[in-house]
């Protein structure tokens, strides 16, 4: 897709401010699950007007211009397929996502930092294979000691995830603000009702 969908200034009524649109690829799957692929309503409207998306579902609210009246899109699908990214960037967020937002030493969730398995002082590098999510308690306990001397052990080996693995992990963490019109297009890893 060419062009930038960003809109810098749009006047909006108070009722439409929080209306995001779920963005689906041309194969009708979200571009990403975590974070969920959402556009502000202005970008969804602009893409629809430029004929770059099809609107699959709408909110009740309407936006108007002198020549156009349009219900705000709640689900849009791209007309052109966007290839998913193959390479996973080494970022703090992606590291926490790989480790499912829990300490890789004790399993605690919450206030996480990251830890070099082989300390930098001992020649350890900052890479997927040497950095894990850690709670502050475990990180302080390990300090700059080698793993075997710290009394800690890893729950699973540190390794570089594939983009598909990160997408699958992301599906385990649905956001708390899902609009009803999105549910037919999202598949979360949750237990099904019997």
Secondary structure, DSSP 8 states (H G I E B T S, - for coil): --S----S-----TTTTT-EEEEE-TTSSBS-BTTB-EEEHHHHHHHHHTTSEEEEEEEEEEEE-SS-EEEEEEEEEESS------S----HHHHHHHTTTB-TTT--BSSEEEEESS-GGGT--SSTTTEEEEEHHHHHHHTTS-HHHHT---SS------HHHHHHHHTTS--S---GGGGGG---------
